[in-house]
Amino acid sequence: PEWVVTVLYGVRVTGIACLMMPLTAWACTTLDPDELAQASAIITSARQLIGSLSASVFIAAMALTSQNALGVDLGGFDSSFWLQCIVPVLAFILGMFVLPAKGRR
């Protein structure tokens, strides 16, 4: 039902907001106060750019794997969903190898 999708999307958006605000603050902790405005603008711009590009990639994957002429069917949604699941897992695994090496320096 639509209300389930709406509630789950609301939970998702709230979770993203609760994650991104502390990450932005943490990323700006090592900067001088004069550089904070520029750093916040750069982080926000990068987040918007990456979000737009990833949405385009996921929609393209959905359209390419769909079986009908419109490029939208359940198989396309399924492949786009699994791609959205795989990308964060790969990023997490990559982060496990990159971040510990950075901390050893």
Secondary structure as UniProt FT lines:
FT   HELIX           2..27
FT   TURN            28..30
FT   HELIX           33..35
FT   HELIX           36..65
FT   TURN            69..70
FT   HELIX           74..103
//
